[in-house]
């Protein structure tokens, strides 16, 4: 399937324009003003170093300069030793490729053999040519870092907040769909499998949030303008832990529902009245998650707290009714119903604020922290 082009966001447009501006400035300095013979090296390095964080630009510039210097010197040394381009390639390329693979510089290792190849192919391995190549590369690196650090230095806190808000919203959507389908008995193995895959997507979203937190932390390192950039408050890492538990609980719950509808499993479908209580419980749990999203996105107030507490209390009442159906069931039905009941109770325990009772008001929180 061919990947589709997507509409670029503000961050992508900003970084792209900054990279283009850095290349233009680097060319103006070396090619137009200084008329340097290796002027192309400067805009090439500048555009490559406008990265997602200032720290990453500085780190990558160090790695890039080391690899280009190594490739240039090894190629020039091999050419001076052999006096023949082909023989110099036989010596320099294996060494530079090995160096690029062994050095702890990530993807920048490719610049060592690439630079050596360019040096030898264009015959630019005299002492002045080597000096100009390294000087122009250093100028371009300095320009790229300066542009990235001074012009709207990237900060990634907004991405963390967006992903954090998405967790309770996605949980609420899944729980509401499950609640409606179970209560109305409008689900089969195919729909239950869809619920299970949606629960797996929640775990993938948690991994994406973990990566975003790393970018957010890194974006404030060596960033001279971070105090001037708007920073969106993000929840603490305890928020991730809570929603990881909820996502794993939904994964187990959807798996049980899938197995009760599968012809290959021995778990029978629980009675309709019991399923109605399960559906009622899950719908109420969805309202709890929706309240958490609202508190996370818009801040905490009494109305949102009351809505959350009422929904959690309704879910616990449905859980109490569900437990009544455990008595007098056949062993096979009791096994399926008991598994659903245990998963539902654990889900409500995970959603309870700091382990409080259903009717207890959650501890007050600041905007952006959530009630959990």
Secondary structure, DSSP 8 states (H G I E B T S, - for coil): ---------HHHHHHHHHHHHHHHHHHIIIIIIS--TTTHHHHHHHHHT--SSHHHHHHHHHHHHHHHHHHHHHHHHHHHHHS-HHHHHHHHHHHHHHHHHHSS-GGGGHHHHHHHHHHHHTT--SHHHHHHHHHHHHHHHHHHHHHHHHSS----HHHHHHHHHHHHHHHHHHHHHHHHHHHTT---HHHHHHHHHHHHHHHHHHHHHHHHHHHHHHHTTT-TTGGGS-------HHHHHHHHHHHHHHHHHHHHHHHHH-TTS------HHHHHHHHHHHHHHHHHHHHHHHHHHH---HHHHHHHHHHHHHHHHHHHHHHHTTTT--HHHHHHHHHHHHHHHHHHHHHSGGG--TTS------TTT---
